[in-house]
Amino acid sequence: MRVSAAPRGRACKGASPCGTTDRAARALRLGGPLSLPRRDPTAKLVRGGRGRRVASPLRARPSEAFAFADLSDVAAFQSIAAVLNTGGEVASAVLPWPLNVVLSSLSFDLSGLFVGEITALAVLHFLALYYFVFASPKPIIGFLDYYVVGPIDTFIRNSRLDQRDFKLNGTLGGGNFGTIYDAIRLKRGEDDSVVNELSEREEEKRRVIMKRIKRDNLGVRKNFLQAGTMAQGTEETGIAEAFFCQRIKRNPLAAKYCASFLGDFTADDFGRGFDRDSQWLVFKYESEITLADTIEGRIGAYPECLEDFNNRRGESGMVKKIVKDLLEGIAALHVMGIVHRDVKPENVILTDRGSAKLIDFGAAADLCTGVNFNPKTGFLDPRYCPPEEFVVPQNFPSAPVAVLASLASPLVWLFSKPGLFDVYAVGIIFLQMTVPQMRKSNFFRTFQREIKKFDYDLKGWRESKLSSAKQCDFAELDAKFGSGWDLACKMVALKEKRISAKGALNHRYFLIPG
């Protein structure tokens, strides 16, 4: 039997505004079931097996389906809003300040969002949340690391190492703040005699580098790391370095560009080369050769000695690899809010795999927590220090507590660009590695006096007939369309003209093969 359809354009009698019947609309409002006709009048009859005719499955009109979907969505959103409201009330009552304020406000704001009630205050809260979580350096990372993760990590590591775990073999060198030792790590219960029975391979696996921090008469101020002040003296510098090494260790993106830190401890007894109350930092053995050893020719003629670290690369390839590693390393530190402040060849080790890694973080500043940072003072090596001498202007306010430093760090990074401090040092190292005359101490001192007179304009210095640049061999920098020279000019420059670490990594010098 043929069923005639209603003429097009004719409105259904008693239709509701949404397109459903009055009965359907009333059922939707009441939340009850929708009573459908026994058979959709528009259903087509199809032929089944053996000549039988069967009706296709009943389907509600599209308008009725949409109404059901809208109703179910609203109910779901209201349920979520109710849960968020409850969560906000619980957070406000249970959690300590300021977590109770933050989480309860966020819960109430999200609840309003789900029911379509968005206030100006909620928008402000969401913008603050975006800043706290996604700005760089990320305030939430600095906050959680300093107040939660760091203390837990400190408690664990302080119960892990002691002087009985190591046998000192001898010194490898030292500096103003400490002495470096070669050592073997012992297992629990082993004594020093076990070392003589170890195979060469096992001894190499257990080999570590230990740094003994020198002691002075200044001592250590109580909780000086929490005060947001600069380290004073060697002992506080050692504590600051342990703080930075441990924080970097917790960040795998930065840790791979720095010496592998195993932990620190304070000796509790005399004997076997240890003094009571002496402070020790322990690192995985990766190399004892620094970039300074290669540049100054202590392990062979430079740059030929660089080929020993990676047979797959030539001299120029190794130079590019080292500079890239340094830039990637300081870029990763800058994301954390850390400025190294003492990047120089002596503080770069070259591993057997041909990688360059940063060491010695005693002079570092953490602008995300305020640790070892004071705008008016700082560590510097005049050979590699940029003209501004400080990571931020000296009139810049210092944060009294870590939480304020974390909140302000993205603004500090945006307006003061403290990371450019490290980029200048990498630029000077780049010149030393590529220009033979820069590796001679007398010429290097002359260059530093002259570049200051030329207002740190490398191009102007090179083009002047009055400078010592005419004595230099710039062949390596001029190769590959002068890309190396252009990069050097962008790194060794005044702060307002200097390229960032990320910008330098995108420079064509690293994009051109070879």
C-alpha positions in Angstrom: 0.0 0.0 0.0 1.4 3.4 -1.0 1.5 6.0 1.7 1.2 9.6 0.6 3.6 12.1 2.3 2.5 15.5 3.6 3.0 18.3 1.1 6.3 20.2 1.4 6.3 23.4 3.3 3.1 22.7 5.2 3.6 23.1 8.9 2.5 20.3 11.2 -0.5 21.0 13.2 0.4 21.9 16.8 4.2 21.9 16.1 6.4 23.3 18.8 9.1 25.9 18.0 11.8 23.2 18.0 10.1 21.2 15.4 8.7 18.5 17.7 5.1 17.8 18.5 3.5 19.4 21.6 3.5 16.0 23.2 7.2 15.4 22.5 8.1 18.9 23.7 6.1 18.4 26.9 7.9 15.0 27.5 11.3 16.6 27.0 10.6 19.3 29.5 9.4 16.8 32.0 12.3 14.5 31.4 10.0 11.6 30.7 10.0 9.1 27.8 8.9 10.3 24.4 5.9 8.3 23.1 6.5 7.6 19.4 3.9 6.3 16.9 3.8 2.6 16.3 5.3 3.0 12.9 7.0 5.9 11.1 4.6 6.9 8.4 7.6 7.6 6.1 9.1 4.2 6.7 9.7 2.3 3.4 8.6 -1.3 2.9 11.4 -3.6 1.7 11.1 -7.0 0.3 12.4 -9.8 2.6 13.2 -13.4 2.0 10.6 -15.6 0.1 8.5 -12.6 -1.0 7.7 -11.2 2.4 7.6 -7.5 2.9 9.0 -6.1 6.1 9.2 -2.6 7.4 12.5 -0.9 8.0 13.4 -0.2 11.7 11.5 2.7 13.3 13.5 6.0 13.5 12.6 9.2 15.3 12.5 12.4 13.3 15.9 14.3 13.2 14.4 17.1 15.2 13.4 14.7 18.0 16.9 13.1 18.0 18.6 16.5 18.3 16.3 17.4 21.2 17.3 14.2 23.0 21.0 14.9 22.3 20.7 18.5 23.6 18.9 17.3 26.8 21.5 14.6 27.5 24.4 17.1 26.9 22.8 19.6 29.3 22.3 16.9 31.9 25.9 15.7 31.6 27.3 19.3 31.9 25.2 19.9 34.9 26.5 16.8 36.5 30.1 17.8 35.8 29.4 21.3 37.2 28.0 19.7 40.4 31.0 17.5 40.9 33.3 20.5 40.3 31.4 22.6 42.9 31.7 19.8 45.4 35.4 19.5 44.6 35.9 23.2 45.1 34.2 23.1 48.5 36.3 20.2 49.6 39.6 21.8 48.4 38.7 25.0 50.2 38.1 23.2 53.5 40.9 20.6 53.4 43.9 21.9 51.5 46.4 24.4 53.0 46.9 27.9 51.8 47.5 28.9 48.9 46.5 25.6 47.3 43.0 25.8 48.8 42.4 29.2 47.2 43.9 28.2 43.8 42.1 24.8 43.4 38.8 25.9 44.8 38.7 29.0 42.5 39.6 26.9 39.5 36.9 24.3 40.4 34.2 27.0 40.7 35.3 28.7 37.5 35.2 25.4 35.5 31.8 24.7 37.0 30.5 28.0 35.7 32.1 27.3 32.3 30.2 24.0 32.0 26.8 25.6 32.6 27.5 28.7 30.5 28.1 31.2 33.3 31.5 32.8 32.6 32.5 35.8 34.7 35.2 38.4 34.0 36.9 37.1 37.2 36.9 33.5 35.8 38.5 34.8 32.5 41.2 36.5 34.6 41.7 33.2 36.5 42.1 31.2 33.3 44.6 33.7 31.9 46.6 33.5 35.1 46.5 29.7 34.9 47.8 29.9 31.3 50.7 32.1 32.5 51.5 29.9 35.4 51.6 26.7 33.4 52.7 27.6 29.9 54.9 30.8 30.1 58.6 30.3 29.9 60.3 29.6 32.3 57.2 27.8 33.6 56.4 29.1 37.0 54.6 25.9 38.0 57.7 23.8 37.3 59.9 26.1 39.5 57.3 26.2 42.2 56.7 22.5 42.4 60.4 21.6 42.0 61.4 24.0 44.8 58.6 23.3 47.4 57.7 19.6 46.6 60.0 17.6 44.4 63.2 19.1 45.5 62.8 18.5 49.3 61.8 14.9 48.6 64.7 14.3 46.4 67.1 15.9 48.9 65.8 13.6 51.7 66.3 10.6 49.5 69.8 11.4 48.2 71.1 12.5 51.7 70.5 8.9 52.9 72.1 7.3 49.8 75.8 8.2 49.8 78.6 8.4 52.3 82.4 8.3 52.4 82.5 4.5 52.8 81.1 4.1 49.3 84.2 5.4 47.6 88.0 4.8 47.3 90.0 7.9 46.3 92.7 7.2 43.7 94.3 10.7 43.3 93.7 14.2 42.2 92.9 15.3 38.7 93.0 19.1 39.2 91.3 21.8 41.1 90.3 25.5 41.3 89.3 28.2 43.6 86.3 26.4 45.0 87.4 22.7 45.1 89.7 19.8 44.3 88.8 17.1 41.7 89.5 13.4 42.5 89.4 10.2 40.5 87.7 7.5 42.6 86.1 4.1 42.5 82.6 3.4 43.8 82.4 0.5 46.3 79.4 -1.7 46.9 78.0 -1.9 50.4 80.2 -4.1 52.6 83.3 -3.9 50.3 86.6 -2.4 51.5 89.4 -0.7 49.5 91.2 -4.0 48.9 88.4 -5.1 46.5 89.5 -2.5 44.0 92.7 -4.5 43.3 90.7 -7.5 42.3 88.4 -5.7 39.8 88.7 -6.4 36.1 89.6 -3.4 33.9 86.0 -3.3 32.5 84.4 -3.4 36.0 86.8 -0.8 37.3 85.8 1.5 34.4 82.1 1.0 35.2 82.6 2.0 38.8 84.8 5.0 38.1 83.5 8.3 39.3 84.7 11.9 39.6 84.5 13.5 43.1 84.8 17.2 43.9 85.8 18.2 47.4 84.6 21.6 48.3 87.2 23.8 50.0 86.4 25.1 53.4 86.8 28.7 54.5 86.1 30.9 57.6 82.8 32.3 56.2 80.9 29.1 57.0 77.3 28.5 55.9 74.4 30.7 56.8 71.3 28.9 57.9 68.9 28.1 55.1 70.7 30.6 52.8 69.2 28.8 49.7 65.7 29.7 51.0 66.7 33.4 51.4 67.2 34.0 47.7 70.7 35.4 48.3 74.1 34.9 46.6 76.4 32.3 47.9 79.3 33.7 50.0 82.5 31.7 50.2 83.4 28.3 49.0 81.2 26.2 51.3 78.0 28.0 50.3 79.1 27.9 46.7 79.4 24.1 47.0 75.9 23.8 48.5 74.6 26.0 45.6 76.3 23.8 43.0 74.8 20.7 44.6 71.3 22.3 44.4 71.8 23.1 40.7 73.2 19.7 39.8 70.3 18.0 41.5 67.7 20.2 39.9 69.2 19.7 36.5 69.3 15.9 37.1 65.6 16.0 37.6 65.2 17.5 34.1 66.3 15.0 31.4 66.1 17.6 28.6 68.8 19.6 30.4 70.7 16.8 32.1 72.0 15.3 28.9 74.0 18.4 28.2 75.6 18.6 31.7 77.9 16.3 33.7 76.0 13.3 35.1 75.4 14.1 38.8 75.1 11.1 41.2 74.7 13.0 44.5 76.5 14.7 47.3 77.4 14.0 51.0 79.2 15.3 54.0 82.0 13.2 55.4 81.3 12.1 59.0 84.8 10.8 59.9 88.5 11.2 59.2 90.6 8.7 57.2 91.1 7.3 53.7 91.5 10.8 52.3 88.4 12.3 53.9 88.1 15.0 56.5 85.2 15.2 58.9 82.5 17.7 57.8 84.1 18.0 54.3 81.6 18.4 51.5 81.7 16.2 48.4 80.0 16.2 45.0 79.9 12.9 43.0 79.7 12.7 39.2 79.7 9.8 36.8 83.0 9.5 35.0 82.6 10.6 31.4 85.9 12.3 30.7 88.7 14.2 32.4 89.5 16.3 29.3 88.2 19.8 29.1 87.7 21.9 26.0 90.5 24.1 27.4 92.9 21.1 27.3 92.3 20.8 23.5 92.4 24.6 22.7 95.6 25.1 24.7 97.2 22.0 23.0 97.7 20.0 26.2 96.6 16.7 24.6 98.0 17.3 21.1 98.0 19.8 18.3 94.7 21.7 17.9 92.4 21.3 16.0 93.7 17.8 14.9 93.2 16.5 18.5 89.5 17.0 18.1 89.3 14.1 15.6 90.2 11.7 18.4 86.8 12.3 20.0 84.7 11.3 17.0 86.2 9.6 14.0 83.1 10.3 11.9 83.7 14.0 11.9 86.6 16.2 10.7 87.9 19.2 12.6 85.3 21.6 11.3 82.5 19.1 12.0 83.7 18.7 15.6 83.8 22.5 16.1 80.2 22.7 14.9 79.1 19.8 17.1 80.7 21.3 20.2 79.2 24.8 19.6 75.8 23.2 19.0 76.0 21.1 22.2 76.8 24.2 24.2 74.0 26.2 22.7 71.5 23.4 23.2 72.7 23.0 26.8 72.3 26.6 27.8 69.0 26.8 25.9 67.7 23.9 28.0 68.9 25.6 31.2 67.3 28.8 30.2 63.9 27.0 29.8 64.4 26.1 33.5 65.2 29.7 34.4 68.9 28.9 35.1 71.8 31.0 33.8 75.2 29.3 34.0 77.2 32.6 34.2 80.5 30.8 33.9 80.6 29.2 30.5 84.3 28.8 29.4 86.5 26.1 28.0 87.6 25.0 31.5 84.0 24.3 32.3 83.3 22.1 29.3 84.2 18.5 29.2 84.5 16.5 26.0 83.3 12.9 26.3 84.6 9.9 24.5 81.5 10.0 22.3 82.3 13.4 21.1 79.8 15.4 23.1 80.4 18.6 25.0 79.0 18.8 28.5 78.8 21.7 30.9 80.3 21.4 34.4 80.8 23.7 37.5 77.5 25.3 38.4 78.7 27.1 41.5 78.3 30.5 39.8 74.9 29.7 38.3 71.8 31.7 39.1 68.2 30.4 39.2 65.9 33.2 38.3 62.9 30.9 38.7 63.5 30.4 42.5 65.9 33.2 43.3 68.6 30.7 44.4 72.1 32.2 44.2 70.8 35.3 42.5 71.2 38.9 43.5 70.9 41.7 40.8 73.7 43.7 42.4 76.4 41.0 42.6 77.6 38.1 40.5 80.4 35.8 39.5 82.3 36.6 36.3 85.4 35.7 34.4 86.5 38.8 32.5 87.7 36.8 29.5 84.2 35.4 28.7 81.9 37.9 30.5 79.7 40.0 28.3 79.8 43.8 28.4 76.7 44.1 30.6 78.5 42.1 33.3 75.2 41.2 35.1 72.4 38.9 34.0 69.8 41.7 34.8 70.2 45.4 35.5 71.5 46.1 38.9 68.4 48.2 39.8 66.2 45.1 39.2 64.3 44.1 42.3 65.2 40.7 43.9 62.4 38.3 44.9 62.2 37.8 48.7 60.8 34.3 48.4 60.9 31.5 45.9 57.2 31.6 45.0 57.4 35.2 44.0 60.5 34.5 41.9 58.7 31.7 40.2 55.7 33.9 39.4 57.8 36.8 38.1 60.4 34.7 36.1 58.6 34.8 32.7 58.4 38.6 32.9 62.1 38.8 33.9 63.0 36.6 31.0 60.8 38.6 28.6 62.1 42.1 29.5 65.7 41.5 30.7 66.7 38.5 28.6 69.2 37.1 31.2 70.0 34.1 29.0 71.9 36.3 26.6 74.7 36.4 29.2 75.7 32.8 28.4 75.4 33.3 24.6 78.2 35.8 24.6 80.5 33.4 26.3 79.7 30.7 23.7 80.5 33.2 21.0 83.9 33.9 22.4 84.6 30.2 22.6 83.5 29.9 19.0 86.1 32.5 18.0 88.8 30.7 20.0 88.0 27.4 18.3 88.0 28.8 14.7 90.5 31.6 14.7 94.1 30.4 15.5 95.3 33.7 16.8 92.5 33.8 19.4 94.1 30.8 21.1 97.2 32.8 21.9 96.8 34.5 25.3 98.6 37.7 24.4 96.5 38.2 21.2 93.3 37.3 23.1 93.9 40.0 25.7 94.6 42.5 22.9 91.4 41.5 21.2 89.4 42.0 24.4 90.7 45.5 24.8 90.0 46.4 21.1 86.5 44.9 20.9 85.5 47.1 23.8 86.7 50.2 21.9 84.7 49.1 18.9 81.5 48.8 21.1 81.5 45.0 20.6 81.0 45.3 16.9 82.9 42.4 15.4 82.4 43.5 11.8 83.6 47.0 12.6 86.7 45.6 14.4 87.5 43.3 11.4 87.1 46.1 8.8 89.2 48.6 10.7 92.8 49.1 9.7 93.7 50.1 13.2 92.7 46.8 14.8 94.7 43.6 15.1 92.1 41.8 13.0 94.4 42.0 10.0 96.6 39.4 11.7 93.8 36.9 11.9 93.0 33.9 9.8 89.2 33.8 9.3 89.2 31.1 6.7 87.1 28.7 8.7 84.5 31.3 9.6 84.4 32.6 6.0 83.8 29.1 4.6 80.3 28.0 3.6 79.2 31.5 2.5 80.5 33.2 5.6 77.9 31.5 7.8 80.3 31.0 10.7 81.4 34.6 10.7 77.8 35.8 10.6 76.9 33.6 13.6 80.0 34.9 15.6 78.9 38.5 14.9 75.5 37.8 16.2 76.7 36.2 19.5 79.6 38.5 20.3 77.7 41.7 20.4 76.0 44.2 22.7 73.0 42.7 24.6 70.4 44.5 22.5 71.9 43.1 19.3 72.8 39.6 20.5 71.0 36.5 19.3 69.4 34.1 21.7 70.5 30.5 22.2 67.4 29.2 20.3 67.9 31.8 17.6 71.5 30.7 17.2 70.5 27.1 16.8 68.3 28.0 13.9 71.2 29.9 12.2 72.2 28.8 8.7 75.7 27.8 10.1 74.1 24.7 11.5 71.8 24.0 8.5 74.6 23.9 5.9 76.1 20.4 5.8 79.8 19.8 6.6 
